[in-house]
Amino acid sequence: MLRQFFLGFIKIHILHHAAAQPVYGQALIEELQHHGYALSPGTLYPILHSLEKAGYLVRKNRVVAGRQRNNYTATAFGHQALVEAPAKIRELVEEVVDDQAPKDIEARGDDT
């Protein structure tokens, strides 16, 4: 279950790199390993395909060393998401990290 929580952050991380330069699967797997995430191709490629289908990434096929490689680049829609994401991520993460109860729960005075 914890893995599911981090998939959103992983998607943003992928988008971040794809906005900087074209990326491909194996390079992303290695990049995520540097951050402690061990994703298999069977996990990563469905994420890439879902980001592409949603319009955040565009795929271009290239031949590298005689093999076809799918390179992914952020679209304008993906770049816009990256503009909006940091403030939203920061707000949610700060609340969790700072262990602050949401304001509406405090105001109600109950635990529901």
N, C-alpha and C positions, 0 to 999 in steps of 0.2 A: 504494500500500500504506500509506503514512504516513497518508493520510486515514482509512483504516479504524481505525487506532489511536486517532485523536482522536474518532471517533464516540461512543465510550462517554462521554467527557468532555462532549461536546455534549449527549448525552441527559440527563446529570445537570444540566447548565446549564439546559436547557429545563425540567426538572422543578423546579429551584430557582425559576425565574420563575413557573411555573404554580402553585407553592405560595403565592407571595406575592399573586398576583392572576390573573384570567383572562388568557390570552394567545392570540394568533392568529398565523397564519403569517407575514404580511408584517412584523409587529412583531418576531417572532423572527428573521427573516432580517436585519433592520436591527440588532438587538441583537448578533447573532453577527458581523456585519460590523465592529462596534466592536472586537471581539476578534481580527480578522484572519481570520475564517472566511467564505468566500463560498459559501453554500449556495443552490442553486436551489430553487424550489418542488418540482421533481421529486425532489430529495433530501430536503427537509425534511418534506414531507407523508407519505411512507412511514415516517419516523421517528416522527412524531406518531401515525400510525395504529398502529404497532407498540407504542408506549407505551400507547395506549388499549386495544388488544387484550390487552396483558399486565396491565391493571388499574391502571396507574400514573396515568393521566389519564382524565378524563371529558370528553366533548365536548357542548357546548350550542350550538345554532344560534341566531343573532340576526340581525335585519335592521338594517343600519346604512346610512344614506343610500340606502335602496332596494335594497341588495345583501345577500345572505345572507353572514354571516361565522360561521365555526366558531371558537368560543372553547373553549379547553382549560384545565381546572383540575385540580390534583393531587387524587387520591383519598386516603383514609386510608392505603391501601397505599403510595401515592406519598410521602406525608409520612413514613411509617415508613422507607422507603428512604433518604430524606434524613437521617434521624436516624442511620442506620447508615453511610451512604456516606463522610462526611468522614474518619473514622478509617481506614477501609480505603484510601481514596484517598491519604491522607497517608502511610501506611506504604509503599505501593508507590512513590509519587512520591519520597519521601525516599531510598529505596534507589537509585533510578535517578539522582537528582540528586546524591546523595552518592557515587555510583559504588562502592557497597559490594557485594561478592560475597555471594550468599545463604549463610547459615550452613551449610546442609547440603552445599553444594558445597565450602566451605572444609574442613569436617570430613572429607569423603571424600578430599580431596587430589588429585582429578582434574578434568578439564575436561568430563566428560560431563553 
